[in-house]
């Protein structure tokens, strides 16, 4: 079942990052820590804060061979929405529609996790899984996400976790 609110938030967050200064009235980049940026939108009860990073490397494979493909924006994000009781929701925007029913495999160090997909977005299955990912991100050096597009192309995106903890603490303090 599609969670339209989650999909809308991911699209909003990705657009916020992409729009930059032209939309500064509605969302603002308020901080950065190494490879992670901190954003805030809304005010008072409707305030939303999130951290976001782009992959440091990515590759695509079809039939076991490396291929060149065009993708949209690729982001790994963590959002905080106090009005909805959401703390540290992990999401991934893959830059293409995922294969229906597929999962995104997440590897941090020697630990493996999974995210469910819907359209171009992926999320951890539950708040408990979000918490596990957050702890892994805090301890890890990088996160490798493997996914499959609707066309059958396998992608591997690697995200640096340098600055993750400081960025998340900054976002959390903004959205108390």
C-alpha positions, 0 to 999 in steps of 0.5 A: 500500500502506498503511503502518500504522505511519506512519498510527498515528504520525500518529494518535498525534501528532494525539491527543497534541496534542489531548489536552493535560494529561489525557495529560501522563504519556505525551506532553508539550509541552516547548517552543514557538517562535512558531507551532510546538509541540514534543512528546515521548513515551516514554523512552530507546530508545522516545522520539519527538519531533515539532513541530506547527503548525495552519494560520493560514488555510484555505478549501474550494472545491466546483465552483470556489465557496468553501464552508463545510465541517466538518473534524477536526484539521488539523496539519502535523508533523515527527517524529523517531523514533530507534529507527526511524532516522527523522529529520525525517519530514514529515506532514500530517493533513488533517481529512478522508479524502483522495480515494483516490490523490490527492496533496497539493500543497505550495508554499513560496515558488516551490517545489512539492512533493508528498505521497502520501495515505492516509486522512486522512494525507499524507507525503513520498514518501521521506526525500530528499523529507522533507529537501527539504521541511525545507530549504524550510520552514527558508527559507520564510515559509509553506507552502500545502497543497492537497488534495482530499477523498473528496467532491471538495472542494478545500482550501487550508491555509496554515501559518506557518513562523515558529519552524519552525527553532527548534522543529525544533532543539529536537525534535532535541536532545530526541531525540538 
